[in-house]
Amino acid sequence: MEREAAIAQSAEAIRLHSGHHILIEAGPEPVLDRLGRAARPTPDGPLRDWTYVVKDMIDVAGLPTTRGSSLYGAEPALADARCVELLDEAGALLVGKANQHEFAWGVTSENPHWGDVGNPRHPHLTPGGSSGGTAAAIAAGIARFGLGTDTGGSVRMPAACCGVVGLRPRSGAVPAAEVAGLAPAFDVVGPMTASVADCARVWQALTGEVVGPPDSLAGLVVGVVEGCAQADDFAELGARLREAALPAEVLEPYWTIVGAQARRTHEGTFPACAARYSPGVRAKLEAAGGIGHEEYRRAVERLASLRDDFAAATTGIDLLVMPTLGGPAPRTGCDEAAVRGETGRITATVSALGLPALAVGDLQLVGTSEAAVLRAGLCRESRGGTIPEPR
């Protein structure tokens, strides 16, 4: 009975939000047909009958993987990505493929090919990017959870804009085979959910690691970045607060590496098919065209050195708390090129440092392990901590 109720809830939510372009498929009929034709009973796993969506960078057997573009998706995927297999083995029910910013490179999820993703909770805001459709699906009740990809904040920014939770794990922590890439040095797959508790459960299904809430955060030293508005929550849980700062200088080598790797990722279609790219992504790839081997090598070395410096500077700090967004959430119809630097500067800095991060709306927890940020988030949530609204 729970299965039927979950499917019916998803179908009704799809109908209610049909104008928001949240899924690549239009309408509830394909969803109902696919779920109704499931050949075997749902496995009795930790996510039994939990509905989910996956960002359309992730392969699902029999469904197209468009990457949010007009260049891909003519042929359905031949096999499930391993991360999808793990969720199915845990008993979850796939609703469908979530819309996104084209090629997972942008902060608004306004998409000229598949429609601009709407924000179900804040209609005047975009849902953030690039995993905007995944966040919107959770906020709308279309799915209980989802998978996104995160290179510079693509799980965490949509979590902040839509008022949900998103985890950026460390590279390789979640299998990324059969997941389309942007910049492999920083691309990761991460879960997105409506609560930290749900995020911990999905994390268990993806990795086998069980994480529960501690009774308090006594003994933890928490570094407060940019005057994080929720810092006092952690003091009330027993942590000691200390001012901290992120190294903004990591962004220069980070963006050099991202640009160079993105050009390599797209070498089969860009610039040959440049006219079929949206103006925004086309401009980013064009700007990255002049990055040569020596500049790339220097950027890799510089970033490694800056990571070492930051680790030394934060010795004795167990957790960092900071806003997720670097400024106000992007408004509907904004110029993405004008806002992306400010919107994503904090998440991109964390990505550059290679650290796991949990976005609880517009609150970001950064630590040395996924378990560390999940435990802190669970502790705060268990004591009544809410999901901060976007600015």
C-alpha positions in Angstrom: 0.0 0.0 0.0 2.9 2.4 0.7 4.2 1.8 -2.8 0.8 2.8 -4.4 0.5 5.9 -2.2 4.1 7.0 -3.1 3.4 6.6 -6.8 0.0 8.5 -6.5 1.7 11.3 -4.6 4.3 11.7 -7.3 1.8 11.7 -10.1 -0.4 14.3 -8.4 2.7 16.5 -7.7 3.7 16.2 -11.4 0.2 17.4 -12.4 0.3 20.3 -10.0 3.7 21.5 -11.2 3.4 20.7 -14.9 4.4 24.2 -15.9 7.7 24.1 -13.9 9.6 21.9 -16.4 11.0 19.9 -13.5 11.2 16.6 -15.3 12.5 15.9 -18.8 9.4 13.8 -19.4 6.2 15.8 -19.6 3.2 14.7 -17.5 2.6 11.9 -15.1 1.7 9.2 -17.6 5.3 8.0 -18.4 6.0 7.9 -14.7 2.9 5.8 -13.9 3.5 3.5 -16.9 7.1 2.9 -15.9 6.4 2.3 -12.2 3.4 0.2 -13.0 5.4 -2.1 -15.2 8.0 -2.9 -12.5 8.7 -6.6 -12.9 9.7 -7.5 -9.4 8.6 -6.5 -5.9 10.4 -3.6 -4.3 13.5 -4.9 -2.4 13.2 -4.6 1.4 16.0 -2.1 1.8 16.6 1.1 3.7 14.8 3.1 1.0 11.9 0.8 0.4 9.2 2.7 -1.6 11.0 6.0 -1.4 10.5 7.9 -4.7 13.5 9.5 -6.3 14.7 11.4 -9.4 18.1 11.6 -11.0 19.6 14.6 -12.7 19.8 14.1 -16.4 23.6 13.6 -16.4 23.1 10.2 -14.9 22.3 7.1 -17.0 19.1 5.1 -16.4 18.6 2.1 -18.7 16.0 2.7 -21.3 15.8 6.4 -20.8 17.7 9.1 -22.7 20.5 11.1 -21.0 20.2 14.6 -22.5 22.7 16.4 -20.3 20.1 19.2 -20.5 21.1 19.8 -24.1 19.8 19.3 -27.7 22.9 17.3 -28.7 22.3 14.2 -26.6 19.5 11.8 -25.8 18.6 10.4 -29.2 19.4 6.9 -28.0 18.3 5.6 -24.6 21.0 4.5 -22.1 21.9 0.9 -22.2 22.5 0.3 -18.5 21.9 2.0 -15.1 24.7 4.0 -13.6 26.1 2.2 -10.5 24.7 4.9 -8.2 21.2 4.2 -9.6 21.7 0.4 -9.2 22.5 1.0 -5.5 19.3 3.0 -5.0 17.2 0.4 -6.7 18.8 -2.4 -4.6 17.9 -0.3 -1.5 14.2 -0.4 -2.6 13.8 3.1 -4.0 11.3 3.8 -6.9 12.6 5.9 -9.8 10.2 8.6 -10.9 12.2 10.0 -13.7 15.0 12.3 -15.0 15.3 15.8 -13.7 15.8 18.9 -15.8 19.0 20.9 -15.2 21.2 23.7 -16.5 22.6 22.8 -19.9 25.6 20.5 -19.5 25.6 21.1 -15.7 27.3 24.4 -16.1 25.2 27.3 -14.7 23.5 28.5 -11.5 19.9 29.1 -12.6 18.7 25.9 -14.4 17.0 28.1 -17.0 17.2 25.8 -20.0 16.4 26.9 -23.6 16.0 23.3 -24.8 13.8 21.7 -22.0 12.2 24.7 -20.4 13.3 26.9 -17.5 12.9 24.9 -14.2 10.6 26.7 -11.8 11.1 27.0 -8.1 8.1 25.5 -6.3 8.6 27.3 -3.0 9.9 30.7 -4.2 8.4 31.5 -7.7 10.4 34.8 -7.9 13.7 32.9 -7.6 15.3 30.4 -10.0 15.8 26.9 -8.4 19.6 27.4 -8.6 21.9 25.3 -10.7 22.8 23.1 -12.1 20.8 20.4 -10.3 17.8 22.7 -10.2 15.3 20.1 -11.4 16.3 17.6 -8.7 15.9 20.2 -5.9 12.6 21.4 -7.4 11.3 17.8 -7.6 11.9 17.4 -3.9 10.4 20.8 -3.0 7.3 20.1 -5.1 6.8 16.6 -3.6 7.4 14.8 -6.9 10.1 12.7 -5.2 11.3 12.1 -1.7 14.9 12.4 -2.7 17.1 12.7 -5.7 20.6 12.6 -7.1 22.5 15.6 -8.5 26.0 16.3 -9.6 28.2 18.9 -8.1 31.3 20.4 -9.7 31.3 23.9 -8.1 28.1 23.9 -6.1 25.5 22.3 -8.4 23.9 20.3 -5.6 24.3 22.9 -2.9 23.1 26.0 -4.6 19.8 24.4 -5.6 19.4 23.1 -2.1 19.7 26.7 -0.8 17.4 28.2 -3.4 14.6 25.5 -3.0 14.9 25.0 0.8 16.1 21.4 0.7 19.3 19.5 1.8 22.2 18.6 -0.5 25.4 16.7 0.2 28.6 17.2 -1.8 30.8 14.2 -1.0 34.5 13.8 -1.7 35.6 12.7 -5.1 35.0 9.0 -5.6 32.8 8.5 -2.5 29.8 7.8 -4.7 30.2 5.8 -7.9 30.2 8.0 -10.9 30.5 5.5 -13.7 27.9 6.2 -16.5 27.5 9.7 -15.3 28.3 12.5 -17.8 31.0 14.8 -16.7 32.0 18.5 -16.9 35.4 18.7 -15.1 36.5 15.3 -13.8 38.8 16.7 -11.2 35.9 18.1 -9.3 32.7 16.3 -10.5 30.9 14.3 -7.8 27.5 12.7 -7.4 25.5 13.7 -4.3 22.2 13.0 -2.7 19.5 15.7 -2.3 16.6 15.3 0.2 14.0 17.2 2.2 15.8 16.6 5.6 19.2 15.8 7.0 17.8 12.5 8.4 16.7 11.5 4.9 20.1 12.5 3.5 21.9 10.2 6.0 19.6 7.3 5.0 20.3 7.8 1.3 24.0 8.1 2.1 23.8 4.7 3.8 22.3 3.2 0.7 25.0 4.7 -1.6 28.0 3.9 0.6 27.0 1.5 3.4 28.1 4.0 6.0 25.5 4.4 8.8 25.5 7.9 10.4 23.4 8.9 13.4 22.9 12.0 15.4 25.2 12.6 18.4 23.7 13.8 21.7 25.6 17.0 21.4 28.6 18.7 19.7 30.5 19.1 23.0 34.2 19.3 22.3 33.9 20.3 18.7 35.6 23.5 17.5 33.5 25.2 14.8 35.0 27.8 12.5 32.5 30.5 11.6 32.9 31.9 8.1 31.4 35.2 6.9 29.4 35.7 10.1 27.2 32.6 9.4 23.8 33.5 10.8 23.2 30.0 12.3 26.5 29.9 14.2 24.8 30.2 17.6 22.9 27.0 16.9 26.2 25.1 17.1 27.2 26.9 20.3 23.9 25.9 21.9 24.8 22.3 20.9 28.0 22.5 22.9 30.5 23.5 20.2 33.2 26.2 20.7 33.1 28.9 18.0 36.1 30.4 16.4 36.3 32.9 13.5 37.6 31.4 10.2 38.0 32.4 6.6 38.0 30.6 3.3 41.0 31.2 0.9 39.5 33.2 -2.0 42.7 32.8 -3.9 41.9 29.1 -4.7 39.3 30.3 -7.2 41.8 31.4 -9.8 43.5 28.0 -10.3 40.2 26.2 -9.7 38.5 27.9 -12.6 41.5 27.4 -14.9 41.3 23.7 -14.2 37.6 23.6 -14.7 37.7 25.5 -17.9 40.5 23.4 -19.4 38.8 20.1 -18.4 35.4 21.3 -19.7 37.0 22.0 -23.1 38.4 18.5 -23.2 35.1 17.0 -22.1 33.4 18.8 -25.0 36.1 18.4 -27.6 33.8 16.1 -29.7 31.1 18.6 -30.1 32.7 22.0 -29.4 33.4 24.1 -31.4 32.1 21.9 -34.2 28.5 22.1 -32.9 28.8 25.5 -31.1 25.6 26.8 -32.6 23.6 24.1 -30.7 24.9 25.3 -27.4 23.1 27.9 -25.3 24.8 31.3 -25.5 25.8 31.1 -21.8 27.6 27.7 -22.0 29.0 28.6 -25.4 30.6 31.7 -23.9 32.1 29.7 -21.0 33.7 27.2 -23.4 35.0 29.9 -25.7 36.6 31.7 -22.7 38.3 28.5 -21.7 39.8 28.0 -25.2 43.1 29.7 -24.6 44.2 27.6 -21.6 47.3 25.7 -22.5 49.3 22.9 -21.0 51.7 25.1 -19.0 49.0 27.3 -17.6 47.0 24.2 -16.6 50.0 22.6 -15.0 50.8 25.7 -12.9 47.1 25.9 -11.8 47.2 22.2 -10.6 50.4 22.9 -8.6 49.1 26.2 -7.2 45.9 24.6 -6.1 47.7 21.7 -4.3 49.9 24.2 -2.5 46.9 26.3 -1.4 45.1 23.3 -0.1 48.1 22.4 2.0 48.2 26.0 3.3 44.5 25.9 4.2 44.8 22.6 6.0 47.6 24.0 8.1 45.7 27.3 8.8 42.6 25.4 10.1 44.4 22.9 12.3 42.3 22.4 15.4 39.0 23.3 13.7 36.6 20.3 13.4 33.9 21.9 11.3 33.3 25.0 9.3 29.9 26.7 9.1 29.1 29.3 6.4 26.3 30.4 4.0 25.7 28.2 1.0 25.1 31.1 -1.4 27.7 33.9 -1.8 24.9 36.4 -2.3 21.2 36.7 -2.9 19.6 33.7 -4.7 19.4 34.3 -8.5 16.1 35.9 -9.5 13.9 34.5 -12.3 15.0 36.0 -15.6 18.4 37.3 -14.3 21.5 37.5 -16.4 23.2 34.2 -15.4 26.6 35.5 -16.4 26.2 38.5 -14.2 25.3 36.6 -11.0 27.1 33.3 -11.2 30.4 34.5 -9.7 28.8 35.9 -6.6 26.2 33.2 -6.2 28.7 30.4 -6.4 31.9 31.8 -4.9 31.5 30.0 -1.6 30.5 26.6 -2.9 33.2 26.8 -5.6 35.8 27.6 -3.0 34.8 24.5 -1.0 34.9 22.4 -4.2 38.4 23.7 -4.9 39.5 22.6 -1.5 38.2 19.1 -2.1 36.2 19.0 1.1 32.8 17.4 1.8 30.0 19.8 2.4 26.4 19.6 3.5 24.0 22.3 2.4 21.0 22.7 4.7 19.2 25.3 2.7 21.4 28.5 2.9 23.6 26.9 5.7 26.7 25.0 4.6 28.6 22.7 6.9 32.1 21.7 5.7 34.3 19.1 7.4 36.9 16.5 6.8 34.4 13.6 6.2 30.9 13.1 5.0 30.0 11.5 8.4 31.3 14.6 10.2 29.0 17.1 8.4 26.1 14.7 8.5 26.5 14.2 12.2 26.5 17.9 12.9 23.5 18.5 10.6 21.6 15.6 12.3 22.4 17.0 15.7 21.1 20.5 14.8 18.0 19.0 13.1 17.2 16.8 16.0 17.1 19.8 18.3 14.7 21.7 16.1 17.0 23.3 13.7 15.2 24.4 10.5 16.3 24.9 6.9 17.3 28.5 6.4 15.5 30.4 3.7 17.4 31.8 0.7 18.3 35.5 0.7 
